Amino acid sequence: MLHAALGESIRLGIVRELAAGQSLNVQMLATRLKQDPDLISKHLRVLREVRAIQRVRPADSDGRQQFHQLPPGTVRTLPDGTREVDWQVAVARF
């Protein structure tokens, strides 16, 4: 299921943005990916369902917006600066 979820370009773009290490909300992702927020929300749901990403509540958040990040321990930076996301069943490099 994870492989199928990552096979869609918008979802892969979401993962690429989250691999930078910052928690992002729907509007931030929509702006960065130049997509409609409703479309981003649907793709986020798919990524959550396969556990590729998770919801988080940043300490400075008022709780009204949902932020997303990659699960802890899945992202590492390689010596050449490439970011690698390892879900144990799939690896993505950006």
N, CA, C and O of each residue as an XYZ file, in Angstrom:
376
protein
N       0.810     -1.194      0.000
C       0.000      0.000      0.000
C       0.860      1.269      0.000
O       0.529      2.249     -0.667
N       1.971      1.243      0.755
C       2.848      2.409      0.790
C       3.402      2.710     -0.596
O       3.456      3.867     -1.011
N       3.813      1.670     -1.308
C       4.365      1.867     -2.646
C       3.350      2.529     -3.572
O       3.697      3.432     -4.332
N       2.112      2.086     -3.510
C       1.066      2.668     -4.351
C       0.824      4.131     -3.971
O       0.651      4.983     -4.843
N       0.812      4.416     -2.675
C       0.581      5.789     -2.215
C       1.688      6.720     -2.697
O       1.425      7.862     -3.076
N       2.918      6.234     -2.684
C       4.048      7.067     -3.093
C       4.186      7.168     -4.604
O       4.991      7.958     -5.096
N       3.418      6.385     -5.345
C       3.481      6.402     -6.791
C       2.783      7.592     -7.426
O       2.856      7.767     -8.642
N       2.124      8.395     -6.648
C       1.399      9.564     -7.150
C       2.274     10.798     -6.952
O       2.808     10.997     -5.861
N       2.432     11.616     -7.964
C       3.390     12.727     -7.919
C       3.091     13.759     -6.827
O       4.023     14.275     -6.211
N       1.838     14.066     -6.576
C       1.526     15.053     -5.534
C       1.897     14.496     -4.161
O       2.445     15.217     -3.327
N       1.604     13.224     -3.924
C       1.953     12.619     -2.635
C       3.459     12.581     -2.450
O       3.961     12.833     -1.355
N       4.171     12.270     -3.504
C       5.621     12.261     -3.421
C       6.139     13.678     -3.147
O       7.108     13.859     -2.410
N       5.496     14.665     -3.737
C       5.853     16.063     -3.461
C       5.620     16.436     -2.012
O       6.421     17.159     -1.420
N       4.531     15.951     -1.436
C       4.244     16.192     -0.019
C       5.354     15.594      0.842
O       5.864     16.247      1.752
N       5.718     14.362      0.552
C       6.785     13.701      1.316
C       8.094     14.463      1.162
O       8.828     14.635      2.135
N       8.391     14.915     -0.038
C       9.619     15.682     -0.282
C       9.640     16.938      0.588
O      10.660     17.254      1.200
N       8.527     17.645      0.642
C       8.451     18.858      1.466
C       8.616     18.531      2.952
O       9.321     19.240      3.669
N       7.971     17.466      3.412
C       8.058     17.094      4.824
C       9.439     16.553      5.185
O       9.845     16.627      6.345
N      10.161     16.012      4.211
C      11.501     15.467      4.468
C      12.489     16.557      4.880
O      13.542     16.257      5.442
N      12.160     17.801      4.607
C      13.035     18.904      5.025
C      13.051     19.047      6.545
O      13.921     19.720      7.099
N      12.086     18.410      7.222
C      12.113     18.379      8.679
C      11.143     19.288      9.390
O      11.045     19.244     10.616
N      10.425     20.108      8.658
C       9.480     21.030      9.278
C       8.075     20.447      9.207
O       7.686     19.890      8.181
N       7.303     20.572     10.299
C       5.892     20.194     10.269
C       5.136     21.233      9.462
O       5.335     22.433      9.651
N       4.273     20.782      8.568
C       3.544     21.697      7.688
C       2.057     21.411      7.740
O       1.642     20.272      7.956
N       1.248     22.458      7.538
C      -0.201     22.265      7.472
C      -0.649     22.244      6.015
O       0.157     22.428      5.103
N      -1.917     22.022      5.814
C      -2.468     21.888      4.461
C      -2.184     23.126      3.617
O      -1.751     23.011      2.471
N      -2.423     24.296      4.173
C      -2.239     25.526      3.401
C      -0.784     25.718      2.991
O      -0.501     26.127      1.865
N       0.133     25.426      3.900
C       1.563     25.550      3.581
C       1.937     24.608      2.432
O       2.627     25.003      1.492
N       1.476     23.375      2.522
C       1.768     22.406      1.463
C       1.124     22.809      0.142
O       1.742     22.689     -0.916
N      -0.114     23.286      0.202
C      -0.805     23.707     -1.018
C      -0.052     24.843     -1.708
O       0.072     24.865     -2.932
N       0.441     25.772     -0.922
C       1.196     26.895     -1.480
C       2.500     26.415     -2.098
O       2.837     26.800     -3.218
N       3.226     25.585     -1.382
C       4.518     25.100     -1.883
C       4.371     24.243     -3.128
O       5.208     24.299     -4.028
N       3.304     23.447     -3.182
C       3.105     22.540     -4.313
C       2.212     23.127     -5.407
O       1.973     22.490     -6.433
N       1.716     24.360     -5.174
C       0.849     25.048     -6.136
C      -0.371     24.193     -6.495
O      -0.701     23.994     -7.664
N      -1.030     23.692     -5.433
C      -2.214     22.844     -5.594
C      -3.335     23.374     -4.706
O      -3.091     24.152     -3.784
N      -4.543     22.957     -4.984
C      -5.705     23.329     -4.191
C      -5.615     22.663     -2.812
O      -5.276     21.482     -2.726
N      -5.911     23.395     -1.738
C      -5.854     22.810     -0.396
C      -6.742     21.573     -0.224
O      -6.367     20.645      0.492
N      -7.909     21.549     -0.869
C      -8.778     20.374     -0.761
C      -8.109     19.135     -1.356
O      -8.234     18.038     -0.813
N      -7.409     19.310     -2.459
C      -6.685     18.201     -3.077
C      -5.556     17.721     -2.164
O      -5.346     16.518     -2.007
N      -4.840     18.656     -1.571
C      -3.756     18.299     -0.642
C      -4.326     17.533      0.544
O      -3.727     16.551      0.983
N      -5.462     17.956      1.067
C      -6.088     17.258      2.197
C      -6.389     15.805      1.857
O      -6.164     14.909      2.670
N      -6.895     15.580      0.661
C      -7.203     14.202      0.249
C      -5.937     13.356      0.162
O      -5.933     12.195      0.573
N      -4.875     13.930     -0.366
C      -3.619     13.192     -0.472
C      -2.996     12.949      0.908
O      -2.394     11.902      1.146
N      -3.142     13.915      1.807
C      -2.637     13.723      3.161
C      -3.355     12.564      3.849
O      -2.738     11.777      4.568
N      -4.650     12.469      3.625
C      -5.411     11.368      4.221
C      -4.882     10.012      3.754
O      -4.729      9.087      4.551
N      -4.604      9.905      2.457
C      -4.056      8.654      1.919
C      -2.707      8.346      2.564
O      -2.453      7.208      2.959
N      -1.852      9.346      2.671
C      -0.532      9.139      3.272
C      -0.629      8.773      4.755
O       0.164      7.970      5.246
N      -1.591      9.353      5.465
C      -1.801      8.974      6.872
C      -2.287      7.538      6.984
O      -1.859      6.800      7.871
N      -3.178      7.144      6.090
C      -3.749      5.789      6.136
C      -2.675      4.710      5.969
O      -2.783      3.635      6.560
N      -1.647      4.985      5.175
C      -0.575      3.997      4.992
C       0.587      4.259      5.963
O       1.637      3.622      5.879
N       0.380      5.186      6.861
C       1.350      5.539      7.910
C       2.671      6.087      7.361
O       3.728      5.908      7.965
N       2.594      6.746      6.222
C       3.778      7.390      5.661
C       4.049      8.716      6.353
O       5.191      9.171      6.416
N       2.987      9.337      6.875
C       3.095     10.601      7.604
C       2.224     10.504      8.852
O       1.454      9.559      9.020
N       2.363     11.496      9.716
C       1.519     11.538     10.904
C       1.136     12.975     11.218
O       1.816     13.922     10.824
N       0.026     13.112     11.941
C      -0.409     14.425     12.412
C       0.371     14.762     13.672
O       0.691     13.890     14.479
N       0.666     16.039     13.820
C       1.339     16.510     15.023
C       0.720     17.831     15.450
O       0.043     18.508     14.676
N       0.970     18.168     16.685
C       0.488     19.442     17.214
C       1.697     20.195     17.760
O       2.127     19.946     18.886
N       2.249     21.115     16.965
C       3.404     21.876     17.432
C       3.078     22.642     18.714
O       1.938     23.053     18.929
N       4.079     22.827     19.549
C       3.887     23.504     20.839
C       3.308     24.904     20.677
O       2.522     25.347     21.515
N       3.685     25.603     19.617
C       3.207     26.972     19.420
C       1.902     27.044     18.629
O       1.463     28.136     18.270
N       1.278     25.902     18.352
C       0.038     25.848     17.588
C      -1.163     26.087     18.500
O      -1.154     25.701     19.669
N      -2.187     26.721     17.956
C      -3.405     26.946     18.737
C      -4.361     25.755     18.655
O      -5.435     25.786     19.256
N      -3.986     24.713     17.923
C      -4.783     23.490     17.846
C      -5.858     23.486     16.783
O      -6.505     22.459     16.579
N      -6.070     24.591     16.102
C      -7.122     24.644     15.084
C      -6.669     24.087     13.745
O      -7.499     23.676     12.933
N      -5.375     24.067     13.505
C      -4.859     23.545     12.245
C      -4.131     22.233     12.497
O      -3.490     22.050     13.532
N      -4.240     21.334     11.542
C      -3.531     20.068     11.629
C      -2.199     20.195     10.898
O      -2.154     20.595      9.734
N      -1.142     19.858     11.576
C       0.177     19.842     10.969
C       0.573     18.396     10.739
O       0.099     17.494     11.430
N       1.437     18.182      9.775
C       1.881     16.836      9.415
C       3.387     16.782      9.374
O       4.054     17.778      9.093
N       3.914     15.612      9.657
C       5.351     15.382      9.557
C       5.589     13.913      9.228
O       4.678     13.089      9.302
N       6.810     13.606      8.868
C       7.192     12.212      8.672
C       7.410     11.595     10.053
O       7.798     12.300     10.985
N       7.172     10.307     10.196
C       7.371      9.672     11.501
C       8.811      9.849     11.994
O       9.746      9.832     11.194
N       8.990     10.019     13.302
C      10.337     10.176     13.855
C      11.241      9.010     13.451
O      10.819      7.854     13.435
N      12.477      9.334     13.131
C      13.459      8.321     12.792
C      13.449      7.847     11.353
O      14.259      7.000     10.975
N      12.543      8.379     10.544
C      12.488      7.926      9.151
C      13.362      8.751      8.214
O      13.681      8.298      7.115
N      13.754      9.952      8.628
C      14.520     10.843      7.751
C      15.966     10.933      8.228
O      16.241     11.098      9.416
N      16.871     10.821      7.274
C      18.281     11.054      7.596
C      18.910     11.789      6.408
O      18.455     11.680      5.270
N      19.956     12.528      6.710
C      20.687     13.252      5.667
C      21.980     12.506      5.388
O      22.762     12.235      6.300
N      22.195     12.180      4.142
C      23.393     11.465      3.716
C      24.562     12.444      3.597
O      24.336     13.652      3.523
N      25.799     11.956      3.577
C      26.967     12.839      3.509
C      26.946     13.836      2.342
O      27.499     14.931      2.452
N      26.313     13.462      1.238
C      26.258     14.384      0.089
C      25.117     15.393      0.189
O      24.901     16.178     -0.735
N      24.381     15.378      1.310
C      23.289     16.320      1.520
C      21.931     15.811      1.081
O      20.913     16.456      1.333
N      21.906     14.670      0.431
C      20.646     14.060      0.011
C      19.862     13.629      1.239
O      20.427     13.053      2.169
N      18.576     13.903      1.247
C      17.713     13.435      2.341
C      17.140     12.089      1.937
O      16.718     11.889      0.798
N      17.133     11.172      2.890
C      16.607      9.842      2.650
C      15.502      9.564      3.660
O      15.673      9.788      4.858
N      14.376      9.079      3.170
C      13.254      8.703      4.031
C      13.134      7.186      3.954
O      12.954      6.623      2.874
N      13.233      6.539      5.093
C      13.215      5.079      5.153
C      12.057      4.621      6.028
O      12.053      4.829      7.241
N      11.067      3.988      5.384
C       9.902      3.465      6.104
C      10.063      1.969      6.403
O       9.100      1.330      6.828
N      11.218      1.413      6.198
C      11.523     -0.012      6.371
C      11.046     -0.868      5.199
O      11.639     -1.915      4.938
N      10.010     -0.466      4.493
C       9.534     -1.230      3.341
C       9.767     -0.458      2.034
O       9.589     -1.004      0.946
N      10.158      0.791      2.149
C      10.433      1.628      0.983
C      11.379      2.745      1.406
O      11.330      3.215      2.543
N      12.233      3.163      0.488
C      13.162      4.257      0.742
C      12.999      5.269     -0.378
O      12.929      4.906     -1.552
N      12.937      6.554     -0.002
C      12.860      7.628     -0.989
C      14.029      8.567     -0.737
O      14.320      8.900      0.412
N      14.702      8.996     -1.797
C      15.809      9.930     -1.680
C      15.463     11.205     -2.436
O      14.950     11.177     -3.555
N      15.768     12.343     -1.772
C      15.467     13.643     -2.373
C      16.716     14.502     -2.384
O      16.678     15.641     -2.850
